[in-house]
Amino acid sequence: MLDLDDELKVADEFWNFLGGKGAYTEVLDCFERVGIELRPEIDAYFDRFK
């Protein structure tokens, strides 16, 4: 039902379409930095479910 080349964008195609070339890499870098910074808090949260 969708024209995959023109109507469906996923991952790098989606973010680069929205933010320009390199946007996907920047989004991934942001998530990585936040994940590293918040790792102790994230681990503490999930430790409650062990």
C-alpha positions in Angstrom: 0.0 0.0 0.0 3.0 2.3 0.5 5.5 3.5 -2.0 8.5 2.4 0.0 10.9 4.7 -1.8 8.9 7.9 -1.3 6.5 7.3 1.6 8.3 5.2 4.2 11.5 6.3 5.9 13.1 4.4 8.8 16.1 5.1 11.0 18.8 7.1 9.2 16.6 7.9 6.2 13.9 9.3 8.6 16.2 11.4 10.8 18.3 12.7 7.9 15.1 13.6 6.1 13.9 15.6 9.1 17.2 17.1 10.2 19.5 17.0 7.2 22.6 15.0 6.4 24.2 13.6 9.6 21.1 14.1 11.8 20.8 10.4 12.5 24.3 10.1 13.8 23.8 13.1 16.0 20.6 11.5 17.5 22.5 8.3 18.2 25.4 10.3 19.8 22.9 12.1 22.1 21.3 8.9 23.2 24.7 7.3 23.9 25.9 10.3 26.0 22.7 10.4 28.0 22.8 6.6 28.5 26.4 6.8 29.8 25.6 9.7 32.1 22.4 8.1 33.5 23.7 4.5 33.6 23.7 4.3 37.4 20.2 5.6 37.6 19.0 3.3 34.9 20.7 0.2 36.5 19.2 1.1 39.9 15.7 1.3 38.3 16.0 -2.1 36.7 17.5 -3.7 39.8 14.1 -3.4 41.4 12.8 -6.0 39.1 15.3 -8.7 39.7 
